[in-house]
Amino acid sequence: MTKVDIFSGFLGAGKTTLIKKLIAEAYKGEKLVLIENEFGDIGIDGGFLQDAGIEITEMNSGCICCSLVGDFGEALKKVLEQYSPDRIIIEPSGVGKLSDVITAVENVHSDELLLNSFTAVVDAGKCKMYVKNFGEFFINQIEHANAVVLSHTRGLSDTKLDTCVKLIREHNPTAQLVTTDWDSLNGNQIVSALENKDSLEDTMRKLREEADVCPVCGHHHEHDEHEHDHDHECEHHREHDHECEHHHEHDHECEHHHEHDHECCCGHDHDHEHHHHHADEVFTSWGTETTKKFTAEDITNALNQLSNEEKYGIILRAKGIVEGVDGTWIHFDYVPGEPDVRTGSAGTIGRLCVIGSKISESEIAKLF
């Protein structure tokens, strides 16, 4: 039996860092396969994890929650056949919906797979902002996690941490919650929280209940298996047709509103449960391969400029591995206001990726 652990988390929350810690401290001696799913054309994180000595399967140009569900199922089957691992770690795109990733794993219908944990990694300092701006995607990850691990809690004020915990509990009162700074915990302590069976059962129960809800009217319907046919139309659908037309008109208004206010980047300022968007409808990415050589100062200056929303759009994440002018290789990560530039192992070619909403690809290209 192969355990499947899913690590979701919004862009830059620290999923890869947490996975590396658990591989080093808690999963020793296990045969591991990591399946990564990058949003964008250029895969970066695989380079960060090569040194961990695990097999890595990367999937780019989309996210598991939309265009890659079919490919994902095939990738999972291939991993089982080729490697027979003890554990498969799935790291979805930061803008993927956790509920869709779990469903995609379930749809493989394999007796060899055991759904073991669904973790949401949450940047405690940005929790409130992400709920407000990208609620549909961010909240979905919290709601469907059986464990929520807060990152960047060191030095955070008690007020901010308390606000984050309250927001999480509003959307998931039963998940195991880890608020202690990771450096103060060992990997086994974290894993014991992630693999809590009671919270896992609560999560699976929620998913089953959601599967029985009509996506149009939000009601539960019971269908006789013998009488049900695909031409049957739910009465509630007909009753709500005129209401849906009104929503479509309102959708257009929301799009116009976005031109003036980026606070509602998910498309609506309504109850997120009634709207379902694919990540590629809301987020865009720019990525490139490059042989250009940089200094650490070049990269730091470029990342600091990404906070200019008028010029570059709403930048949520940037990362890359590029060659330095002195022969070293520069690794970098960026989330708003927090550039991280360091040296690391060499890549086969330089790669950069920037993800956000309404980004200006031409202006970003000039930076690098």
Sequence and secondary structure as in RCSB ss.txt:
>XXXX:A:sequence
MTKVDIFSGFLGAGKTTLIKKLIAEAYKGEKLVLIENEFGDIGIDGGFLQDAGIEITEMNSGCICCSLVGDFGEA
LKKVLEQYSPDRIIIEPSGVGKLSDVITAVENVHSDELLLNSFTAVVDAGKCKMYVKNFGEFFINQIEHANAVVL
SHTRGLSDTKLDTCVKLIREHNPTAQLVTTDWDSLNGNQIVSALENKDSLEDTMRKLREEADVCPVCGHHHEHDE
HEHDHDHECEHHREHDHECEHHHEHDHECEHHHEHDHECCCGHDHDHEHHHHHADEVFTSWGTETTKKFTAEDIT
NALNQLSNEEKYGIILRAKGIVEGVDGTWIHFDYVPGEPDVRTGSAGTIGRLCVIGSKISESEIAKLF
>XXXX:A:secstr
 EEEEEEEESTTSSHHHHHHHHHHHTSTT  EEEEEE SSS   HHHHHGGG  EEEEE SS TTTTTHHHHHHH
HHHHHHHH  SEEEEE  TTS HHHHHHHHHTT  TTEEEEEEEEEEETTTHHHHHHHSHHHHHHHHHT SEEEE
ES TT  HHHHHHHHHHHHHH SSSEEE S GGGS HHHHHHHHT HHHHHHHHHHHHHHHTB TTT  B    T
TT  TT   HHHHHTHHHHHHHHHHHHHHHHHHTT GGGTTS SS GGG    HHHH EEEEEEE  EE HHHHH
HHHHHTT HHHH EEEEEEEEEEETTS EEEEEEETTEEEEEEE   SSEEEEEEEES  HHHHHHH 
